[in-house]
Amino acid sequence: MPELAYLNGKTLPLNEALVPIEDRGYQFGDAVYEFIASYNGKMFCMKEHLDRLQRSMEGLLFPAIDRNFIETAVLELFEKAEITRAGLYIQISRGVAPRDHAWDKDMKTQVIMTIKNVKEIPSKLREQGVDIITVQDERWSNCDIKTVQILPNAMAKQKAKAQGAFDAIFVSKDGIVREGTSSNFFIIKNEELITHPLTKNILPGITRMVVKDLAKDLGIKVEEKFLLKTDIYSADEAFLTGTLTEILGIKAIDGKSIGDSKRGEITQKLYKGLRKKAE
C-alpha cells in the first residue's frame, strides 16, 4: 500500500515528486484543491468533490480541463495505491511561468495529486467531544472558492492548538459565526439543526451537504441562518463537519460548556448515519 504522487500524468513515489519553483501555486497561491477520502476501498462523494473543484477553477478563471481526464487520473492513482482508507489530495495550479502578477492565457495548468493513509481522529475525541475557540475572520471575501490561499486558516488552527483546543471557528467583525478552519459548523437548538447559509463567506462543504440530507431523513428540521457568537454558547449541541473531520461533536467553545459537555444524541445519530452511508 504505497503512498504515491501524481504529477502531470506521471505516477511516482511521494518523496520523489517535485514541482518547479516558478509554479504560480507556490508563488501566488494561484491554485485550487480538493481532498477526497475513501471508506473500505470506495471513494466517497467523488462526483461532488470534482464538481466543486470545477467550480473553484471557474472562479479563478482557469482554463477548462476535461472532467474525464481528472476523474480517470484520480481513479488510477487510487487503484495503484491500494489503500483501503485513503486520503487523496488534488491540487491544480494555473501553471509555471516567470514571476508576474498577470498571466498569459496560453499557460498550461499543473495537476498534482497525492494519496496517503487517512489519519483518523482518535476515538476518545469522538466520544468525548472537542474544545474549540473563536477567532476574528480575516480571510479574503471568496471563501466559497477552495483555493490554497489558507494562511489565515493555518494561523487560526495554530492559535487553537496553542490554547489546547482542537480547532477555531471564524467570526466576522459584526459577530456572525462562519465556519471552522477546515470544516463547517453546526449547532442544534430545540432539536433543530442550524448552520450558516451558503454565501461567499463559507465553503460549500461536501460533508455539510450530506449532513443536511441525513438530518432530513431522520426528521430533523434544518435551517440555514446567520448565527451570532452569543447564540452558539446556548446551543444544545454543536459539531464540526468535513471530509476528515466527518461529524465531530463539540463539548466547549471559548471555555464555555455546550449542552452536557459531551457529544449529544443527535450528533451521534448523524455520525452513525454518515458512516453507514459512506461504508
C-alpha positions as CSV (number, residue, x, y, z in Angstrom):
1,M,0.0,0.0,0.0
2,P,2.4,2.7,-1.2
3,E,1.9,6.4,-0.7
4,L,2.1,7.9,-4.1
5,A,2.1,11.2,-6.0
6,Y,0.8,12.1,-9.5
7,L,2.4,14.9,-11.4
8,N,1.1,15.9,-14.8
9,G,0.3,12.4,-15.9
10,K,3.2,10.6,-14.2
11,T,2.8,8.5,-11.0
12,L,5.8,8.2,-8.8
13,P,6.8,7.7,-5.1
14,L,5.6,10.6,-2.9
15,N,9.1,11.6,-1.9
16,E,10.2,11.9,-5.5
17,A,7.5,14.4,-6.6
18,L,8.8,17.9,-7.2
19,V,7.3,21.0,-8.9
20,P,9.2,24.0,-10.5
21,I,10.0,26.9,-8.2
22,E,8.0,29.3,-10.5
23,D,4.8,27.4,-10.2
24,R,2.1,30.0,-9.6
25,G,0.6,27.9,-6.9
26,Y,3.8,28.3,-4.9
27,Q,4.5,31.9,-5.7
28,F,1.0,33.4,-5.6
29,G,-1.3,30.8,-4.1
30,D,-2.8,30.6,-7.6
31,A,-4.2,27.1,-7.2
32,V,-7.3,25.2,-6.2
33,Y,-7.6,21.9,-4.4
34,E,-9.8,19.1,-3.2
35,F,-9.5,16.3,-0.7
36,I,-11.4,13.0,-1.2
37,A,-11.5,10.2,1.3
38,S,-12.3,6.5,0.8
39,Y,-14.0,4.0,3.0
40,N,-13.5,0.3,2.6
41,G,-11.8,0.8,-0.7
42,K,-14.5,3.1,-2.2
43,M,-14.1,6.8,-2.9
44,F,-16.8,8.8,-1.1
45,C,-18.7,11.6,-2.8
46,M,-16.1,11.8,-5.6
47,K,-18.6,13.4,-8.1
48,E,-19.4,16.1,-5.6
49,H,-15.8,16.9,-4.9
50,L,-14.9,17.1,-8.6
51,D,-18.0,19.3,-9.2
52,R,-16.6,21.7,-6.5
53,L,-13.1,21.5,-8.0
54,Q,-14.5,22.6,-11.4
55,R,-16.4,25.5,-9.8
56,S,-13.3,26.6,-8.0
57,M,-11.3,26.6,-11.2
58,E,-14.0,28.6,-12.9
59,G,-14.0,31.1,-10.0
60,L,-10.3,31.8,-10.6
61,L,-10.7,31.9,-14.4
62,F,-8.6,28.8,-15.0
63,P,-8.8,27.2,-18.5
64,A,-11.1,24.2,-18.7
65,I,-9.7,20.8,-18.0
66,D,-11.5,17.7,-19.3
67,R,-13.6,16.3,-16.5
68,N,-13.0,12.7,-17.7
69,F,-9.2,13.3,-17.6
70,I,-9.3,14.3,-14.0
71,E,-11.7,11.5,-12.9
72,T,-9.6,8.9,-14.7
73,A,-6.4,10.2,-13.1
74,V,-8.0,10.1,-9.6
75,L,-9.2,6.5,-10.0
76,E,-6.0,5.3,-11.5
77,L,-3.9,6.7,-8.6
78,F,-6.4,5.3,-6.1
79,E,-6.2,1.8,-7.7
80,K,-2.3,1.9,-7.8
81,A,-2.0,2.8,-4.2
82,E,-4.4,0.1,-3.0
83,I,-5.1,2.0,0.2
84,T,-8.4,1.0,1.7
85,R,-8.9,4.1,3.9
86,A,-7.2,6.7,1.7
87,G,-7.0,10.4,1.6
88,L,-6.5,11.7,-2.0
89,Y,-5.4,15.3,-2.4
90,I,-5.8,17.1,-5.7
91,Q,-4.1,20.5,-6.5
92,I,-4.4,22.3,-9.8
93,S,-2.3,25.4,-10.3
94,R,-2.5,27.9,-13.2
95,G,0.9,26.7,-14.3
96,V,4.6,27.6,-14.4
97,A,5.9,30.9,-15.8
98,P,8.4,33.7,-15.0
99,R,7.0,35.6,-11.9
100,D,4.5,38.2,-12.9
101,H,1.2,39.1,-11.2
102,A,-0.7,38.9,-14.5
103,W,-0.6,35.7,-16.6
104,D,-0.7,34.6,-20.2
105,K,-3.8,32.9,-21.5
106,D,-1.9,30.0,-23.0
107,M,-0.4,28.8,-19.7
108,K,-0.6,25.1,-19.1
109,T,-2.1,24.1,-15.8
110,Q,-0.3,21.8,-13.4
111,V,-2.2,18.8,-12.0
112,I,-0.8,17.4,-8.8
113,M,-2.2,14.6,-6.6
114,T,-1.0,12.7,-3.5
115,I,-2.6,9.7,-1.8
116,K,-1.9,8.6,1.8
117,N,-3.4,6.6,4.6
118,V,-6.1,8.6,6.4
119,K,-5.0,9.7,9.9
120,E,-8.1,9.0,11.9
121,I,-9.3,11.3,14.7
122,P,-8.8,9.5,18.0
123,S,-11.9,7.6,19.1
124,K,-11.6,9.3,22.5
125,L,-12.2,12.7,21.0
126,R,-15.2,11.4,19.0
127,E,-16.7,10.0,22.2
128,Q,-16.0,13.0,24.5
129,G,-16.2,15.9,22.0
130,V,-13.6,18.6,21.5
131,D,-12.9,22.1,22.7
132,I,-12.8,24.9,20.1
133,I,-12.2,28.6,20.2
134,T,-13.5,31.6,18.2
135,V,-11.3,33.9,16.2
136,Q,-12.0,37.0,14.1
137,D,-12.4,36.2,10.4
138,E,-9.6,37.9,8.4
139,R,-9.8,35.8,5.3
140,W,-10.5,37.0,1.8
141,S,-14.1,37.5,0.6
142,N,-14.4,34.5,-1.6
143,C,-14.2,31.6,0.8
144,D,-16.6,29.6,-1.4
145,I,-13.7,29.1,-3.8
146,K,-11.4,26.3,-2.5
147,T,-8.0,27.8,-3.1
148,V,-4.7,27.1,-1.5
149,Q,-4.7,30.6,0.0
150,I,-5.4,29.4,3.5
151,L,-2.7,31.0,5.6
152,P,-5.3,32.7,7.9
153,N,-6.9,29.2,8.4
154,A,-3.5,27.8,9.4
155,M,-2.8,30.7,11.8
156,A,-6.2,30.2,13.4
157,K,-5.6,26.4,13.7
158,Q,-2.2,27.0,15.3
159,K,-3.8,29.5,17.8
160,A,-6.3,26.9,18.8
161,K,-3.6,24.3,19.2
162,A,-1.5,26.7,21.4
163,Q,-4.5,27.1,23.6
164,G,-5.1,23.3,23.9
165,A,-8.2,23.4,21.7
166,F,-8.9,21.2,18.7
167,D,-9.9,23.9,16.2
168,A,-11.1,27.5,15.8
169,I,-14.2,28.9,14.1
170,F,-14.2,32.2,12.3
171,V,-16.5,35.0,13.5
172,S,-17.0,38.2,11.4
173,K,-16.3,41.7,12.7
174,D,-20.1,42.1,13.3
175,G,-20.3,38.8,15.3
176,I,-21.6,36.4,12.7
177,V,-20.3,32.8,13.1
178,R,-18.9,31.4,9.8
179,E,-17.1,28.1,9.9
180,G,-14.0,26.2,11.1
181,T,-10.5,26.4,9.7
182,S,-11.2,23.3,7.6
183,S,-14.7,22.5,8.4
184,N,-18.3,23.7,8.5
185,F,-20.0,24.5,11.8
186,F,-23.5,23.4,13.0
187,I,-25.4,23.8,16.2
188,I,-28.6,22.1,17.4
189,K,-31.1,24.1,19.3
190,N,-34.5,22.8,20.4
191,E,-34.0,19.7,18.1
192,E,-33.4,22.0,15.1
193,L,-30.1,21.8,13.1
194,I,-28.8,25.3,12.2
195,T,-25.8,26.3,10.0
196,H,-24.6,29.3,8.1
197,P,-26.2,29.9,4.7
198,L,-24.3,29.2,1.5
199,T,-22.7,32.6,0.8
200,K,-19.2,33.6,-0.4
201,N,-18.2,33.7,3.3
202,I,-18.1,29.9,3.7
203,L,-17.0,26.8,1.8
204,P,-19.9,24.7,0.4
205,G,-18.8,21.6,2.3
206,I,-19.5,18.2,0.8
207,T,-20.0,16.7,4.3
208,R,-22.2,19.7,5.1
209,M,-24.4,18.7,2.2
210,V,-24.5,15.1,3.3
211,V,-25.3,16.0,6.9
212,K,-28.3,18.2,5.8
213,D,-29.7,15.2,3.8
214,L,-29.2,12.8,6.7
215,A,-30.9,15.2,9.1
216,K,-34.0,15.4,6.8
217,D,-34.1,11.6,6.5
218,L,-34.1,11.5,10.4
219,G,-36.9,14.0,10.5
220,I,-34.7,16.7,12.0
221,K,-35.6,20.3,10.9
222,V,-32.7,22.0,9.1
223,E,-32.4,25.8,8.9
224,E,-29.7,27.9,7.3
225,K,-29.4,31.3,9.0
226,F,-26.9,33.7,10.4
227,L,-25.8,32.9,14.0
228,L,-24.3,35.4,16.3
229,K,-21.4,34.5,18.5
230,T,-23.7,35.0,21.5
231,D,-26.1,32.4,20.1
232,I,-23.8,29.5,19.9
233,Y,-22.9,29.3,23.6
234,S,-26.5,28.4,24.5
235,A,-26.7,25.5,21.9
236,D,-27.9,22.1,23.0
237,E,-25.3,20.5,20.8
238,A,-22.6,21.7,18.3
239,F,-20.4,19.9,15.9
240,L,-17.9,20.4,13.0
241,T,-18.2,18.6,9.6
242,G,-15.6,17.9,7.0
243,T,-14.1,15.1,4.8
244,L,-11.6,14.0,7.6
245,T,-13.5,15.6,10.5
246,E,-16.6,13.7,9.4
247,I,-19.0,14.8,12.2
248,L,-17.2,15.8,15.4
249,G,-19.0,16.9,18.5
250,I,-18.0,20.0,20.4
251,K,-18.1,20.0,24.2
252,A,-16.9,23.6,24.8
253,I,-16.5,26.8,22.9
254,D,-14.2,29.5,24.3
255,G,-14.2,27.6,27.6
256,K,-18.0,27.6,27.8
257,S,-19.6,24.2,28.0
258,I,-22.1,23.2,25.3
259,G,-25.1,21.2,26.3
260,D,-24.0,18.5,28.7
261,S,-20.3,18.9,27.7
262,K,-20.2,15.8,25.5
263,R,-21.3,14.6,22.1
264,G,-25.0,14.8,22.0
265,E,-27.7,12.4,20.9
266,I,-28.5,14.0,17.6
267,T,-24.8,14.4,16.8
268,Q,-24.3,10.7,17.4
269,K,-27.2,9.7,15.2
270,L,-25.9,11.9,12.4
271,Y,-22.4,10.4,12.7
272,K,-23.7,6.9,12.6
273,G,-25.8,7.8,9.5
274,L,-22.7,9.3,7.8
275,R,-20.6,6.2,8.4
276,K,-23.4,3.9,7.2
277,K,-23.8,5.9,4.0
278,A,-20.0,6.0,3.4
279,E,-19.3,2.4,4.1
